[in-house]
Every structure is written in structure tokens, then in C-alpha cells.
Amino acid sequence: MEQLATLEDLPKEYVQDLTQSNLVPLWPSLRNVLPPQKPTPQTIATAWYFKEIKPLLLEAGELTPIEKAERRVLVLANPGHGLENMKASSVMYLGMQLLLPKECAPSHRHTPNAVRMIVEGEGAYTTVEGQKCLMEHGDLILTPSGLWHEHGHDGDEPVIWLDVLDLPLVYYMEASYVQPGGLQKVTSAGHGHRYGAGVVPTRHFVRENPSYPLMRYSWKETQKVLHALAADEHHEGPLEVTYINPETGEDCQKIIGYSALMLHPQETVQLQPRSCAQVFHVIDGQVQVKVDDQNFNLAKADTACVPCFAQIDLINTSDQPCYVFVADESPVQKKLGVYSVRERN
Ligand code: 1HN
């Protein structure tokens, strides 16, 4: 492709005149905003190890009372975006949150969508629009845009979970804000499962939250489906299930997509390069994530982020099955018509 003229190729006075009138020449920047063949992501392949996070998170539990934090979170920040910008990728935010016994993270609602993937500890729950959702290891709990949510803890050990939000995108759109304080009356206890069995309480009028029928995806149930796929001789391709909205069959959230993958002992899964960044979080087991020329060895509760169009292998080097939670930007990219998948080299 033709090398284009730079800003330095223009007379200084001309550039000053442009600036005076709030004008900018396109050609010196054209190759930056439209790089050939593929984007040049700021997102760099990064891994965060739970053995490093946990002691620091527990220390935060001693340093900062929940009342002074509202949400006690250490953000998993991608250095390619600048740590202070709190992005794992251009669309995805990741954080590890700690709730101690008897603590309460008060009710609020906001425009970004969030999910929690429960990492460790028992006895905590999230209440979403009055539906109490128990938090057990591997469960996925949705707190979609605009719905009141709070966290509580009746157990006796620290509970830690991974938060995934579309905050970077919503913030970029200047659409991010919070409303504090909505009192929630708990209307259903326990499982947040209105649709868990494919049925709902009959209402002859309009259902509340028709677009988010299911708030909690229990890991026990998800894992059963993965095992059933593994036992199905007709199944082809990777053992992977997508968390969907059972009412529409679409992705469970509008911007970020979520799935769970199972790898047999010693299995390698070669992923096709895709136009979106992805996050891998180990629910159980061990996996080696090969990203182009880099290698990350992830154990239980570790998390990694990879940029768009990377060549990725997931390798289970152990003799135990491995379960990986995946978050990606495909729902928003598909809606905007910019999603694509390529063949591997
Ligand atoms: C939030 O509301 C939670 O509700 C966690 O637990 C992390 C990060 C940014 C903005 C809102 C929560 C968050 C958040």
C-alpha cells in the first residue's frame, strides 16, 4: 500500500491554520485508523493469577471496610490500555470482588451490564430485582443493565467472584451512570431460576423483565450438559456451551457473550481467529493458553485476556478434565456487523 504524506510534509503555518478552525487532515492518520488486513489492538495478551490476587484482595478486606468501598474489587487491568483505564479489552472490564461474612454491598442499578462468575467461598448471594440468587462455585449470575442488584453474605468464609462488565464500551459511549439505593423486596428465594426447568410462573398480564428471564445459571447444571455432550458420540467439535436467554435463544446479554468449554485430559482445542477479544477463566482444572508466540499456564481461578485475530490453542496438559469460562465481544460485534472468523494459518 502506498505510503501517505505525514503532518511534517505540510507547512507549519498551514497546520496552524487548520488547528485554528478545528480541522485535521485525514491522510497522515489514515493508515492508523484503517490498518491493512486487521486491526492493531491495544489489548495485549495478559494473564492474572489467582494466587497473586487472593492475598491482595484479602488485604483489601482488612484495609478498606465495605462501607468505604461499596464494591471491594481489584480490577484486572490490561497494560496495553493503560492500567488506570480499567479495561481488559476495549469492551470488557474484569474485576475480582471480595465479600466477607455479614457484609452487604448495597443495592444500585447502572447502565453497564454485569455478570459474576463465582470463584470461591459459600454463603453469599446476589439479589437481582428481588430475586435472590445463591452464589456457588462456577455459577454465572447476570445483573443486566438497569436492574437493581445487591450482594449479601450469610456464610462464614470470604467469598470471591469474577465480575465481567461491558463498562469500557458503555463508558466510551458516554452512557455509563449509576442510581443508588433502590430498596428491593425479596420476591423469590434461592435459585434465581425462574426458567431453569423451561417453565415460568403463569402471569396473564405482562411479565416483569421479559428480556431477562433467568438470572442464575447453576454450574452443576451447566457441567451436566458438558458431560452429556462429552458422552454423545454424534457430537462434533469442541465441548462448548453458550449461556443463552431461554426466552429468545439469543446470547444471554446484548454486548458480551458467555460460554463454558470442557477439555478432556490432554486435549488440545485450536480456536479459529476471531474479530473480537476474548477472556478465559478457569472454573476447574488446568489449561495452557497458547496465544500466537506466548504461553500462559492457567490453574483454577486464573484469568487471561487475548486480543482479536490471535491464533489460540487451549491445551489441557493435566490428567483431569478442565472447565473454562469464556467471555467475548461477539454479540455486540455481530449486532454492529463487524464480526468475522478466519481460517487458521
Ligand atoms: C458493580 O456494580 C459491581 O454490583 C461490581 O458488584 C463491579 C465495576 C464497575 C461498575 C459497577 C457490583 C463494578 C460495578
Residues whose N, C-alpha, C, O or C-beta is under 5 A from the ligand:
A	BS01	1HN	R71 D163
